[in-house]
Amino acid sequence: MIRRLGSASVWAAGVVPTDDPWRNAKRIWLPLFDVIMITSGINAIVFGSLLLDRLYGDFTDIIGAAFVLVAAACLIGVVWPRMWPVEIVGKILLVSMIVGYVAAIILSPSPEQLVAKEAPNWFIVSMILGLIVLPIMRLDNLIDEWVERRAKRRWEAADE
């Protein structure tokens, strides 16, 4: 079974064509990104997050666990291309969670910020928003691949 899983992964020969412009992203950068996101969720659970704790208190562990699960779904979809629907759902949820986190920073000031009349931390907001570029690009790529597969099937069906 392990051999079969390995032969279906992006690292197996022939799974990602050599002329695929996303080849390195699929084999290196997207899996690395998802592993980092999984690690982020684990860190939220193990070490907490001052910002999440201020905003949501005891829900930090739940948010961290959700982040781990969503990022793991993304990783599964990246590593095994046949699982692309799982990746699409995961990437949409991941982007939504990141955008939700940014919205929470902007719209839910901590009591300390309210007392001091401080603005949201725009540096953190902009840095976190940078995290959604790669998953959005990947979603665009996945949709393009899906459209191409569907068009190819229709073309082949029309030839029969």
C-alpha positions as CSV (number, residue, x, y, z in Angstrom):
1,M,0.0,0.0,0.0
2,I,2.8,2.4,0.8
3,R,4.4,1.7,-2.5
4,R,1.1,2.3,-4.3
5,L,0.7,5.7,-2.4
6,G,4.3,6.6,-3.3
7,S,3.7,5.8,-7.0
8,A,0.7,8.1,-7.1
9,S,2.4,11.1,-5.4
10,V,3.8,14.1,-7.1
11,W,7.4,12.8,-6.4
12,A,6.9,9.7,-8.5
13,A,8.2,9.6,-12.1
14,G,5.6,10.7,-14.6
15,V,2.9,11.9,-12.2
16,V,3.8,15.5,-12.9
17,P,4.8,16.0,-16.5
18,T,8.2,17.5,-17.0
19,D,6.8,20.3,-19.2
20,D,4.2,21.3,-16.5
21,P,5.1,24.9,-15.6
22,W,3.8,24.2,-12.0
23,R,6.1,21.1,-11.6
24,N,8.4,22.6,-9.0
25,A,5.6,24.3,-7.1
26,K,3.7,21.0,-7.0
27,R,6.7,18.9,-5.9
28,I,8.4,21.4,-3.5
29,W,6.7,24.8,-2.7
30,L,3.1,23.8,-2.3
31,P,3.8,20.8,0.0
32,L,6.3,23.0,2.0
33,F,3.7,25.7,2.3
34,D,1.1,23.3,3.6
35,V,3.5,21.7,6.0
36,I,4.3,25.2,7.4
37,M,0.6,25.9,7.7
38,I,0.1,22.6,9.6
39,T,3.0,23.6,11.8
40,S,1.3,27.0,12.4
41,G,-1.8,25.2,13.6
42,I,0.2,22.9,15.9
43,N,2.0,25.9,17.3
44,A,-1.3,27.6,18.1
45,I,-2.4,24.5,20.0
46,V,0.9,23.8,21.8
47,F,2.1,27.4,22.5
48,G,-1.0,29.5,22.0
49,S,-1.1,32.8,20.3
50,L,-1.2,36.1,22.1
51,L,-3.4,37.6,19.5
52,L,-5.8,34.7,19.2
53,D,-6.0,34.4,23.0
54,R,-6.8,38.1,23.3
55,L,-9.5,37.8,20.6
56,Y,-11.0,34.4,21.3
57,G,-9.7,33.1,24.6
58,D,-10.1,29.4,25.0
59,F,-11.0,28.9,21.3
60,T,-7.3,29.2,20.3
61,D,-6.9,25.4,20.5
62,I,-10.0,24.8,18.4
63,I,-8.9,27.3,15.8
64,G,-5.4,25.7,15.7
65,A,-6.9,22.3,15.3
66,A,-9.1,23.5,12.5
67,F,-6.1,25.0,10.8
68,V,-4.2,21.7,11.1
69,L,-7.0,19.8,9.5
70,V,-7.6,22.2,6.7
71,A,-3.8,22.5,5.9
72,A,-3.6,18.7,6.0
73,A,-6.4,18.4,3.5
74,C,-4.5,20.9,1.3
75,L,-1.3,18.8,1.6
76,I,-3.2,15.6,0.7
77,G,-4.5,17.2,-2.5
78,V,-1.1,18.6,-3.5
79,V,0.8,15.3,-2.8
80,W,-1.8,13.1,-4.5
81,P,-3.1,14.9,-7.6
82,R,-6.1,12.6,-7.9
83,M,-7.3,14.1,-4.7
84,W,-7.6,17.6,-6.3
85,P,-11.2,18.1,-5.1
86,V,-10.0,17.8,-1.5
87,E,-7.3,20.3,-2.3
88,I,-9.8,22.8,-3.8
89,V,-12.0,22.6,-0.7
90,G,-9.0,22.8,1.6
91,K,-7.5,25.8,-0.2
92,I,-10.9,27.6,-0.2
93,L,-11.2,27.0,3.6
94,L,-7.6,27.9,4.2
95,V,-7.9,31.3,2.3
96,S,-11.2,31.9,4.2
97,M,-9.6,31.2,7.5
98,I,-6.7,33.6,6.8
99,V,-9.1,36.3,5.6
100,G,-11.2,35.7,8.7
101,Y,-8.2,36.1,10.9
102,V,-7.3,39.4,9.2
103,A,-10.9,40.5,9.6
104,A,-10.8,39.6,13.3
105,I,-7.7,41.6,13.8
106,I,-9.2,44.6,12.1
107,L,-12.8,44.4,13.4
108,S,-12.3,42.9,16.9
109,P,-9.8,45.1,18.7
110,S,-8.6,43.8,22.0
111,P,-9.6,45.6,25.3
112,E,-6.0,46.9,25.4
113,Q,-6.4,48.5,22.0
114,L,-9.7,50.0,22.9
115,V,-8.3,51.6,26.1
116,A,-5.2,52.9,24.4
117,K,-7.3,53.8,21.2
118,E,-4.7,52.0,19.1
119,A,-5.3,51.1,15.5
120,P,-5.1,47.4,14.4
121,N,-1.6,46.1,13.7
122,W,-1.5,46.8,10.0
123,F,2.0,45.2,9.7
124,I,0.6,41.9,10.9
125,V,-2.5,42.3,8.7
126,S,-0.5,42.9,5.6
127,M,2.0,40.1,6.4
128,I,-0.8,37.6,6.9
129,L,-2.6,38.7,3.7
130,G,0.6,37.8,1.9
131,L,-0.1,34.2,2.9
132,I,-3.1,33.9,0.6
133,V,-1.3,34.7,-2.6
134,L,0.1,31.1,-3.1
135,P,-3.2,29.3,-2.3
136,I,-5.2,31.6,-4.5
137,M,-2.7,31.1,-7.4
138,R,-3.0,27.3,-6.8
139,L,-6.8,27.5,-6.8
140,D,-6.6,29.3,-10.2
141,N,-4.3,26.6,-11.4
142,L,-6.6,23.8,-10.2
143,I,-9.6,25.4,-11.9
144,D,-7.6,25.7,-15.1
145,E,-6.6,22.1,-15.0
146,W,-10.2,21.0,-14.2
147,V,-11.5,23.0,-17.2
148,E,-8.8,21.5,-19.5
149,R,-9.7,17.9,-18.3
150,R,-13.4,18.6,-18.9
151,A,-12.8,20.1,-22.3
152,K,-10.6,17.1,-23.3
153,R,-13.3,14.7,-22.2
154,R,-16.0,16.5,-24.2
155,W,-13.7,16.7,-27.2
156,E,-13.0,12.9,-27.0
157,A,-16.7,12.2,-26.5
158,A,-17.6,14.3,-29.6
159,D,-15.1,12.3,-31.7
160,E,-16.8,9.0,-30.8
